[in-house]
Structures are given as structure tokens and as C-alpha cells.
């Protein structure tokens, strides 16, 4: 069974609009962490944001925020005021407390339209 | 240079040959990971290591061997390369504990098996 599910293979969004990228996860651990990474066409992996399972507040980093809904096992990435440079592949990942492996979803390709 | 490096960056080999991909990090991070990235599959975990001399299987370990005799190095060996192992390979490191929850990635190695 997939541990990390990203249901949107691709998305097209108009510049300056807000974007929500979906991520659901599956774990029975109480302690876990959720990550989002950006991969532009150049190929490097860029860390965006992290949310711990015990964090009471949703994580925010500049224009990025993580909409963490623990009961729904959902960790959606929200990008406010999208820019052309946000066009990239976005990956959601999870680290489980039981074994510390970090598993990635299949990704969502985001296209920002001018 | 500080950071995480991978070598070679590009490699072409033939079916049946042994290939070793190198990964070196300068931070003395405890954790290191190997992923492969294929279209439609996102990043899949091959092996990971919590410390020197401690390694564990990930999602797709078959056909690969790892070792970690020193904290800073985590080589990945394909003992007898197959065409299905054509992929982009990423190495990553992570410090454990504290507020640090960013997985740092190397630039990737593009491997082609003919």
C-alpha cells in the first residue's frame, strides 16, 4: 500500500493565484514527520517545509504553508501568490518514527501560467 | 567544499557490469539515503543508513548493495547492472534529533545501462 499519495499528477495555475498541492499519508506511528520538496527542471531537490506530527501549529515558510489535518492524514502544501518560478515538480515525503526511513510520493508537476 | 557530493554525475555502462556510485557528505550527518528517480514513480528509497556500519533496506533494494564504513561516505553498488536500473540516483543526508529536519540532497547521478 502506498504510504504517500499525491493524487494530482499535474496542475496548471494562473500566476499570482494561490495553489494547493494535495498529499495524504498512511502510518500507524504516533511520531512522524512530513516534508515537501521542490524539484525544478534543473533537477536539484530543494527543501521547502517540514511538519512534525506533534506540532500544534501548521508550518509556514515564507509563501509556503502546510495545511496539516492529522485526523484526515492530510498534509497539503499551500503556495500563496504563485510565481512563474514556482513551476516545478513537488514531492511530499514522510519520515516514520519507527524506522526513520523517508518515503516520497510520486509528485505533482505544477505549471504556473503567465 | 561543504555539502553533499555524488560521483560520477553521468555514467554509461553495460548489462552485467558492476557499478559503484559514490556519495560524500561533509556535515557528519548521522543518516544517509539512496533514492532512484524514474518517471511516474517519484523517488523510491533503495537503502538508508542511520550511522556508520548500520544500513537498512528501503522500498526497492534488490540488485543493490551499500556499505558505510565511515560516517561521511555511503557508496551504492550495482553488482550486475540491468537495463531496469537505468535511472537518476540521488543521495541524501539528514541529521537526527533537535530542530533539524531537512534532508539534504546531492546533485544526482544519471546512470544508463545498455
Contacts between the chains, C-beta under 8 A, distances in Angstrom:
chain1	res1	chain2	res2	distance
A	6	B	42	7.8
A	33	B	101	5.7
A	35	B	101	7.3
A	35	B	103	6.7
A	37	B	103	7.9
A	37	B	105	8.0
A	43	B	88	7.4
A	43	B	107	7.3
A	43	B	108	5.8
A	44	B	105	6.9
A	44	B	107	6.3
A	44	B	108	7.7
A	45	B	90	6.6
A	45	B	92	7.5
A	45	B	105	3.8
A	47	B	102	4.6
A	47	B	103	6.7
A	47	B	104	7.6
A	50	B	101	4.3
A	50	B	102	6.8
A	52	B	101	7.2
A	91	B	42	6.1
A	91	B	43	6.5
A	93	B	43	7.8
A	93	B	103	7.7
A	95	B	101	7.8
A	99	B	56	7.1
A	100	B	31	6.6
A	100	B	48	7.5
A	100	B	50	6.2
A	100	B	96	7.4
A	101	B	33	7.9
A	101	B	45	5.9
A	101	B	48	5.5
A	101	B	56	7.2
A	101	B	58	6.0
A	102	B	33	6.4
A	102	B	45	6.9
A	102	B	48	7.6
A	102	B	92	7.8
A	102	B	94	7.4
A	102	B	103	6.1
A	103	B	45	6.0
A	103	B	58	8.0
A	103	B	59	6.8
A	104	B	35	7.2
A	104	B	42	5.0
A	104	B	43	4.1
A	104	B	44	7.4
A	104	B	45	7.6
A	105	B	42	5.7
A	106	B	40	6.9
A	106	B	41	6.3
A	106	B	42	3.9
A	107	B	42	4.8
